[in-house]
Amino acid sequence: MPLPLVKSARRYTSAQQFAYEELRSWILNAVLQPHEVVRDVEIAQFLGVSRTPVREALIRLGQEGLIEASASRMTRVAGLPLDRAPHLFQAGAPLDALAAELATPLMTEADLNLMQGLLDSMARTSAPDRLSALDEEFHRVYYRRAGNPVLIELLESLDEQLRRIERHIWGYVPVHEEAYEEHRVLLAALRAGDAKAAAEAARANWLRSLRRGEELLKPAPLEA
């Protein structure tokens, strides 16, 4: 079970919370891969805590669907939630479109420049974890500007649930150019102050992400 080269420098209120946040981050960011065996002894030694908070963290992650116990009693990272992905993308598309529409007349030059910088960074990297993080931050610029906290909460919840799947989709090089162009079109609409075009571009990005996920992550056919 490969673990990160360095431990987080963040501070936590308890060993259990520390173990939970670290493990959760590793799973969401694909440090720990789907179906990978998780050994509490190794994690406890790496984090410098006892096995009890690690076990408690694993139980908590199990309740969230990120960890599962196999029939052999081995603890593994849960598989990607592919059955939920279409529903998550379909729900996110109109919500992201609404955020873009609401934000368009409120966008500042600083917002647009920040998004351009994030877009430029996307063009300079092929690392899936970096691309996934840049993608989330790009969208969050206009989420925040939309000024609707309930909408932001819903979108960030969807983003989090999709993060593992998105991280794997970004691992396919052909996705980079296609997604870059979708983000470029969205930014151009925001810069032009065209709320309807921005909404359509945001909606299209989510629905095309769904298509990419269905094509790239569908199970391989069983051999005869």
C-alpha positions in Angstrom: 0.0 0.0 0.0 1.9 3.1 -1.2 1.6 6.1 1.0 2.4 9.8 0.4 6.0 10.9 0.6 5.2 13.5 3.2 2.5 13.9 5.9 0.2 16.9 6.0 1.2 19.9 8.0 -2.4 20.7 9.0 -3.4 20.7 12.6 -6.4 18.7 14.0 -8.3 18.5 17.2 -7.9 14.7 17.6 -5.9 11.8 16.3 -9.1 10.3 14.9 -9.9 13.5 13.0 -6.3 13.6 11.8 -6.4 10.0 10.5 -9.8 10.6 8.9 -8.8 13.7 7.0 -5.6 12.2 5.8 -7.2 9.0 4.6 -10.1 10.8 3.0 -7.7 13.1 1.1 -5.7 10.1 -0.1 -8.8 8.4 -1.4 -10.4 11.4 -3.1 -7.1 12.4 -4.7 -6.2 8.8 -5.8 -3.2 8.4 -3.6 -5.0 5.2 -2.6 -6.5 3.6 -5.7 -10.0 1.9 -5.9 -10.0 -1.6 -4.4 -6.6 -1.1 -2.9 -6.1 -2.9 0.4 -5.8 -0.6 3.4 -3.8 -1.8 6.4 -4.4 0.1 9.6 -1.0 -0.9 11.1 0.9 0.7 8.2 -1.3 3.9 8.3 -0.9 4.2 12.1 2.9 3.9 11.8 3.1 6.4 9.0 0.9 9.0 10.7 2.4 8.4 14.1 -0.8 7.5 15.9 -2.2 4.4 17.5 -4.3 1.9 15.5 -7.5 2.9 17.4 -8.0 6.3 15.8 -7.1 4.8 12.4 -9.8 2.1 12.8 -12.3 4.7 13.9 -11.4 6.8 10.8 -11.9 3.7 8.6 -15.3 3.0 10.1 -16.3 6.6 9.4 -15.1 6.4 5.9 -17.0 3.2 5.5 -20.2 5.0 6.4 -19.4 7.5 3.7 -18.9 4.8 1.1 -15.2 5.4 0.6 -14.0 2.2 2.4 -15.4 -1.3 2.3 -14.7 -4.6 3.9 -14.4 -7.6 1.6 -15.6 -11.1 2.2 -12.1 -12.0 3.4 -12.3 -9.3 6.0 -9.7 -7.2 4.2 -10.4 -3.5 4.3 -10.2 -1.9 0.8 -10.8 1.4 -0.8 -14.3 1.4 -2.3 -14.6 1.2 -6.1 -15.6 4.3 -8.1 -19.3 5.1 -7.7 -20.0 4.7 -11.4 -23.6 3.9 -10.9 -24.2 7.3 -9.2 -22.1 9.3 -11.7 -24.8 9.9 -14.3 -27.2 11.2 -11.7 -24.5 13.4 -10.2 -23.5 14.9 -13.5 -27.1 15.4 -14.6 -27.9 17.2 -11.3 -24.8 19.3 -11.5 -25.3 20.6 -15.1 -28.3 22.9 -14.4 -26.9 24.0 -11.0 -23.6 25.0 -12.6 -25.5 26.7 -15.4 -27.5 28.7 -12.8 -24.3 29.7 -11.0 -22.7 30.9 -14.2 -25.8 32.9 -15.2 -26.1 34.6 -11.8 -22.4 35.4 -11.6 -22.0 36.8 -15.1 -23.1 40.4 -14.4 -21.2 40.4 -11.1 -17.8 39.1 -12.4 -14.9 41.5 -11.7 -11.7 41.9 -13.8 -9.8 40.2 -10.9 -12.2 37.2 -11.2 -11.7 36.9 -14.9 -7.9 37.3 -14.6 -7.9 34.6 -12.0 -9.8 32.2 -14.2 -7.5 33.0 -17.1 -4.5 32.2 -15.0 -6.1 28.9 -13.9 -6.9 28.1 -17.5 -3.3 28.9 -18.6 -2.1 26.5 -15.8 -4.4 23.8 -17.1 -2.7 24.1 -20.5 0.7 23.7 -19.0 0.2 20.5 -17.0 -0.9 16.9 -17.7 -0.9 15.7 -14.1 -4.4 14.4 -13.3 -4.5 15.6 -9.7 -3.3 19.0 -10.7 -5.9 19.3 -13.5 -8.7 18.2 -11.2 -7.7 20.8 -8.6 -7.4 23.5 -11.3 -10.8 22.6 -12.7 -12.5 22.8 -9.3 -11.0 26.2 -8.5 -11.9 27.5 -12.0 -15.6 26.8 -11.4 -15.5 28.0 -7.8 -14.5 31.5 -8.9 -18.0 32.1 -10.4 -19.7 29.9 -7.8 -18.5 32.4 -5.2 -19.5 35.4 -7.3 -23.0 34.0 -7.8 -23.7 35.0 -4.2 -26.1 32.1 -3.4 -24.7 30.1 -0.5 -27.3 27.3 -0.9 -26.3 26.9 -4.6 -22.6 26.8 -3.6 -23.2 24.2 -1.0 -25.0 21.9 -3.4 -22.4 22.3 -6.1 -19.5 21.7 -3.8 -21.2 18.6 -2.5 -21.6 17.3 -6.0 -17.9 18.2 -6.8 -16.7 16.3 -3.8 -18.8 13.2 -4.7 -17.5 13.3 -8.2 -13.8 14.1 -7.4 -12.6 10.5 -7.5 -14.2 9.9 -10.9 -13.1 13.2 -12.3 -9.5 12.5 -11.1 -9.5 9.3 -13.2 -11.1 10.9 -16.2 -8.4 13.6 -16.2 -5.8 10.8 -16.5 -6.8 10.4 -20.2 -4.7 12.7 -22.3 -7.5 13.3 -25.0 -9.7 14.8 -22.3 -7.3 17.7 -21.7 -7.8 19.5 -25.0 -11.5 19.0 -25.1 -12.0 20.2 -21.5 -9.7 23.1 -22.0 -11.8 24.3 -25.0 -15.0 24.0 -22.9 -13.5 26.1 -20.2 -12.2 28.6 -22.7 -15.7 29.1 -24.2 -17.2 29.5 -20.7 -14.6 32.1 -19.7 -15.2 34.0 -23.0 -18.9 34.2 -22.3 -18.3 35.4 -18.8 -15.9 38.0 -20.0 -18.4 39.2 -22.7 -21.1 39.5 -20.0 -23.3 37.0 -21.9 -25.2 35.3 -19.1 -27.1 32.9 -21.3 -24.0 31.8 -23.2 -22.2 31.3 -20.0 -25.0 29.2 -18.6 -25.0 27.0 -21.7 -21.3 26.6 -21.7 -21.3 25.5 -18.1 -24.2 23.1 -18.7 -22.4 21.6 -21.7 -19.2 21.1 -19.8 -21.0 19.0 -17.2 -22.9 17.0 -19.7 -19.8 16.3 -21.8 -17.9 15.3 -18.7 -20.7 12.7 -18.2 -20.2 11.5 -21.7 -16.4 11.3 -21.2 -16.9 9.3 -18.0 -19.3 6.9 -19.6 -16.9 6.3 -22.5 -13.6 6.1 -20.5 -14.7 4.4 -17.3 -17.2 1.8 -18.5 -16.4 -1.7 -17.4 -14.5 -3.8 -19.9 -16.6 -6.6 -21.5 -16.1 -10.0 -20.1 -14.2 -12.5 -22.2 -16.1 -15.4 -23.5 
